[in-house]
């Protein structure tokens, strides 16, 4: 079945450094990948969408890459701040029915 | 424009009761999806409605049901509540649910079953 996998272990990063989160997909070839941020007790918030023919996409301190050979997307936050601490989710729509398939999310902790 | 609105925000119910949650999508959005999230868990997909029809369904028992009205508002119903149904229930709307459309989430309904 079509799957998205993210590192379930929390990622601890020192403030000011670049945080890099990984999203791997298996058993399908999504045309788009999406990244969301979720804070505790709240709904996810959309951050970025990248197409398969885009190597990377940027928005302020955020950068997403899409490598169809590795079947992987990387999500980078540069100059990280404690306010960036949250769970980050990767998602894409299934080929057949457009249902959003979600990774389990990676909890990012930025330490001052 | 107004975001996705879920009501109520918090709910406490007793085992065996039933509950109805409501979701008003962003104006013009025709796709509404429902998710269950328990502490430390990812988003568990319940179902998706598009133009009043259930388009996709997750692996939840028949006690979980939903519907969508002609104005795209959606309701989710859980009958014969169990303690394990305690969770954050999230609704997400999108324009069409197409490949390149993102999802907009509501604040969620926190359901506690006692």
Interface residues (C-beta under 8 A of the other chain):
Chain A: X31 X32 X34 X36 X41 X42 X43 X44 X45 X46 X49 X51 X89 X91 X93 X97 X98 X99 X100 X102 X103 X104 X105
Chain B: X4 X33 X41 X42 X43 X45 X48 X55 X56 X88 X90 X92 X97 X98 X99 X100 X102 X103 X104 X105 X106 X107 X108 X110
